[in-house]
Amino acid sequence: MGREKPRRQCPGGGRERAASGDAPSGGPGVKFPAGTVILIRHARAGGQEPDAPLTPEGERQATQLAEQLWEVDITRIVSSPWLRAVQTIRPLAARLDLPVQMDERLTERRLSRQPLPFWKTALRASFTLPPLAFPGGESGQEASTRALNALNAARDPAGLTVLVTHGNLLALLLGLDFGGWAALRNPDVWVLEPARAPYRLEDCCD
């Protein structure tokens, strides 16, 4: 299982939940320091292809995500151009009247050119050995580098940035292991504050 990360209640969360680690509990109107990035894994989707749309449940989750986060002082939204990522953030962008900037570097990692029959075993190995790359695929090290470059380019030093991506890439950005990746949710919301370990926002889109 992946390393335990600090947690904090989603800003618009309706119910209280104890937080672990040193993350304080949140509430409506919670403020984040300038330079913070909110990382979002897309909502539930109907497939893994770039053009796979959200399911009806995923559409409901996207609407709820907008309800939870619209009071946060978000200044920039950057997303993977894949359909399920864009559809996840579109309700929040509309609520905030902010454009969604696309960045190809936030698309999901390609593990191999052809489907692997034991892809989870291969993925586990790639978390253990970051330079490992399968034929036609991308190593964890390569994917992590492009994801970090995208994050650094998107970060608003004077504001709050939202980044929308996919599970494998999110795990690499958070420094999770295979177990941590397996425990990620659809959607999942994490916060990267300056000079602080990342933590998950609880109660978002339950």
C-alpha positions in Angstrom: 0.0 0.0 0.0 1.2 3.5 -0.8 2.5 6.0 1.8 -0.2 7.7 3.9 -0.6 11.3 3.0 -2.1 14.1 5.1 -5.8 14.9 4.4 -8.1 17.8 4.6 -11.8 18.3 4.1 -13.0 19.6 0.7 -13.7 23.3 0.9 -17.4 22.8 0.2 -17.8 19.6 2.0 -21.0 19.3 3.8 -20.0 17.0 6.7 -17.1 17.1 9.1 -14.4 14.5 9.0 -11.3 14.1 11.1 -8.1 15.0 9.3 -5.0 12.9 9.6 -1.4 14.2 9.7 -1.0 17.9 10.1 -3.6 19.0 7.5 -6.1 21.4 9.1 -9.8 20.9 8.5 -11.3 23.0 5.7 -14.7 24.7 5.1 -16.5 27.1 2.8 -14.3 30.0 1.8 -11.0 28.2 2.8 -7.9 30.0 1.6 -4.8 28.5 0.1 -1.4 30.2 -0.1 -0.4 31.8 -3.4 1.4 29.4 -5.7 -0.8 26.4 -4.6 -1.8 23.8 -7.2 -4.9 21.7 -6.9 -4.4 18.4 -8.8 -7.5 16.6 -10.0 -7.9 13.2 -11.5 -10.8 13.0 -13.9 -14.2 11.8 -12.9 -15.5 8.3 -13.8 -15.2 7.7 -17.6 -16.5 5.1 -20.0 -13.1 4.0 -21.3 -9.3 4.6 -21.5 -9.2 6.1 -25.0 -8.4 9.8 -25.4 -12.0 10.4 -26.6 -13.7 8.3 -23.9 -16.4 10.5 -22.3 -17.6 10.6 -18.8 -20.3 8.3 -17.7 -23.6 9.7 -16.3 -22.1 9.2 -12.9 -18.9 11.0 -14.0 -21.0 13.9 -15.2 -22.7 14.1 -11.8 -19.3 14.0 -10.1 -18.1 16.9 -12.3 -21.1 19.0 -11.4 -20.5 18.2 -7.7 -16.8 19.1 -8.0 -17.8 22.5 -9.3 -20.1 23.0 -6.4 -17.4 22.0 -4.0 -14.6 24.2 -5.4 -16.2 27.3 -6.9 -15.7 29.4 -3.7 -12.0 28.8 -3.8 -10.0 31.6 -5.3 -8.9 29.7 -8.4 -7.0 31.9 -11.0 -6.0 29.4 -13.6 -7.2 26.0 -15.0 -4.9 23.8 -17.1 -6.1 20.4 -18.3 -5.1 17.3 -20.3 -6.9 17.7 -23.7 -8.3 14.2 -23.4 -12.1 14.4 -23.3 -12.8 12.9 -19.9 -10.4 15.4 -18.3 -12.0 18.4 -20.1 -15.5 17.2 -19.3 -14.5 16.9 -15.6 -13.4 20.5 -15.2 -15.8 22.2 -17.6 -18.6 22.8 -15.0 -16.1 24.5 -12.6 -14.5 26.6 -15.4 -18.0 27.7 -16.5 -18.9 28.6 -12.9 -15.7 30.6 -12.5 -15.8 32.1 -16.0 -12.3 30.9 -16.6 -10.8 29.4 -19.8 -9.5 25.9 -19.8 -5.9 25.8 -21.1 -4.8 22.6 -22.7 -1.4 20.9 -22.1 -0.5 17.7 -23.9 2.0 17.0 -21.2 -0.9 16.2 -18.8 -2.2 13.3 -20.9 -2.0 9.8 -19.4 1.2 7.8 -19.5 1.5 5.3 -22.3 2.7 2.1 -20.8 3.4 0.2 -24.1 2.5 0.3 -27.8 0.5 -2.9 -27.6 -1.8 -3.9 -24.7 0.1 -6.0 -22.1 -1.7 -9.1 -20.9 -0.3 -8.6 -17.4 -0.3 -4.8 -17.4 -0.7 -4.4 -13.7 2.4 -6.5 -13.1 4.2 -4.3 -15.7 3.0 -1.1 -14.1 4.1 -2.3 -10.6 7.5 -3.0 -12.0 7.7 0.5 -13.5 6.9 2.1 -10.2 9.8 0.1 -8.6 12.2 0.9 -11.5 11.4 4.4 -12.9 13.7 4.1 -15.9 11.9 0.9 -17.1 10.2 1.3 -20.4 8.2 -1.3 -22.4 8.3 -1.4 -26.2 6.6 1.7 -27.6 5.9 3.0 -24.1 7.0 5.7 -21.7 9.0 5.1 -18.6 7.8 6.4 -15.3 10.8 8.7 -15.2 10.0 10.2 -18.6 6.3 10.6 -17.7 7.2 12.2 -14.3 9.6 14.7 -16.0 7.0 15.9 -18.5 4.3 16.1 -15.8 6.5 18.2 -13.5 7.4 20.4 -16.4 3.7 21.0 -17.1 3.0 21.7 -13.4 5.8 24.2 -13.1 4.7 25.9 -16.3 1.1 26.1 -15.2 1.6 27.2 -11.6 0.4 30.8 -10.9 2.9 32.2 -8.3 0.4 34.8 -7.3 -2.7 32.7 -7.4 -4.2 29.2 -7.3 -4.0 26.8 -10.2 -6.1 23.8 -11.0 -4.4 20.9 -13.0 -6.6 18.1 -14.4 -4.8 14.9 -15.4 -5.0 11.1 -15.2 -4.3 8.4 -12.6 -0.8 7.2 -13.5 0.5 10.7 -14.1 -1.1 12.0 -10.8 0.5 9.2 -8.9 3.9 10.1 -10.3 3.4 13.8 -9.5 2.5 12.9 -5.9 5.4 10.5 -5.5 3.1 7.5 -4.8 4.1 3.9 -5.3 2.0 1.2 -7.0 -0.2 0.8 -3.9 -0.8 4.5 -3.8 -1.8 4.6 -7.4 -4.2 1.7 -6.9 -5.9 3.6 -4.0 -6.6 6.7 -6.2 -10.2 7.6 -6.9 -12.3 8.9 -9.8 -12.3 11.8 -9.3 -9.5 12.5 -6.8 -8.4 15.9 -5.5 -5.0 16.7 -4.1 -3.3 19.9 -3.0 0.3 21.0 -3.5 1.0 24.0 -1.3 4.5 25.6 -1.5 7.0 24.0 0.8 4.5 21.4 2.1 3.8 17.7 1.4 0.8 17.0 -0.9 -2.4 16.1 0.8 -5.8 14.8 -0.4 -9.0 16.9 -0.1 -11.6 14.6 1.5 -15.4 14.6 0.8 -15.0 15.9 -2.8 -17.6 14.2 -5.0 -18.5 11.4 -2.7 
